[in-house]
Amino acid sequence: MSRLLALFLGGLIGGTILVAPSPAAIAASAADNYRTYCAQCHGLQGNGKGVNIRDMSVQPRNHTDADSMSRRSDDDLFTADKKGGLAINKSVLMPPWRDTLSDAEIHDMVRYLRTLCHCKYNAQ
């Protein structure tokens, strides 16, 4: 019997069935990660007005600015979050989160950023 089938059957017998998290749960997790790792620079509302900005030589991106954010592809946002600002020729002050967040969490973060700006990538 495959390991996956054994786990599934064990869950049924034990009365517990594992299910994928809902989109709302994923969004809540991304929002929690944003508050934990991003808000000190980008602000709790994502407006670029975090508590650290007075000490920063480069001001953080305003994630609520639909015009600016719609010019950044999801791949660029993912790369910036994973590898840091320099990876997309932006600020050295934007740290890489690859050792803190999984790729799945970074993808969820990109989707969360799109909710902050109420925008999608516009390749024009």
Secondary structure, DSSP 4 states (H G I P E B T S, - for coil): --HHHHHHHHHHHHT----PPPHHHHHHHHHHHHHHHTHHHH-TTSSS--TTGGG-SSPPP-TT-HHHHTTS-HHHHHHHHHH-GGGGT--TTS---TTTS-HHHHHHHHHHHHHHHT------
